[in-house]
Amino acid sequence: MNMKTRTELTVAGRDYATAYAAHYAAHDLPTALKLYLEVIASHPGTRDAFNARSQARNIIRATVPEKELMDAHVALAFTHFEQKRNSNPA
């Protein structure tokens, strides 16, 4: 691999860099979250998607009160329990 190939960003890397700039340079959290989610959807399985998921969680944790997060997680868990019960009748 030559130096030019190693230093060029991938499309995923460029998309992640754009989201990161919105997050940390512009402090535009709604836009950054949207862009991180686009990286995750457009480039699944990449290191950039992994990093974007982590940054999205950081934004969510910083902006949504802990009680609301817990309530949402509990509701989601019960929804999954119910779906599992309905799909596997005894």
N, C-alpha and C positions, 0 to 999 in steps of 0.2 A: 504494500500500500504506500503510495507516495504522500508527501506532505500535504499537497492540495486536497487529496481525498480525505485525509484525516482531519483537516481543519474545517472543511465545509460542514455546515449544519444540515441534518436531515430535515425533511419537511416537518416531521414530528418535533424535532428540536427547535425549529423556527417558530412553530405554533406555540410550543411551551414557553419559549423566550418572550413571545408577545403577551401571553397570559401573565407571566412573571413580572413583566414591565408594568402591566396594568395594576397588578397587585402591589408591588413594592415601590415603583417609581411614581406612578400616578395616584396610588392609594384609592383606586376605583374598584372596590370590592365586588359590586354586582357584575361589572364587566369581567373582572378577573375570574370570578366563579364560573360565569358562562363560558369563557374561553378555556378554562381548565376542563370543564365538562366536555367541550368539543374535542379537546386533545384525547381524552379518555375514550370517547366514542369513535373518533376517526383513526386512532392509532393504538388499538387495544394490544396488549401484550408487549408493548415497548417500555423501555426504561422511562421515557418521557411520560407515558400514561401512568406509570407507577408514581412518579414524582407529582404529576398533576393531581392524582387522587389524594396524595398526602397534603398538598397545598389546599385543595378543595375542603378537606376535613379541617384544616387549620382555620380557614375562613368561616366555616360553619360553626366550629366551636367558639370562635371569637365573637360571633354575632348573634347566635341563638342561645337564649338562656338555658342553663343545664337542666332545669325542670322540664322545659319544653322538649329538649332532646330525649330525656328519659321517657317522658310520656309518649313520644312518637315511637321510640324503640319498643316500648311495652305493647302499644297498639299493634305494631307490625308483627311482633312475636305472636300475639294472640290470633291475628289474622292467619299467620302461617300454620299455627296449631289447628285452627278450624279447617283450613284448606286440606291439610294432611288427613284429618279425621274424616272429612267428606270424600276424599279420594281413596281411602282405605277402609271401607266399611267392615265392621267385624262380623 
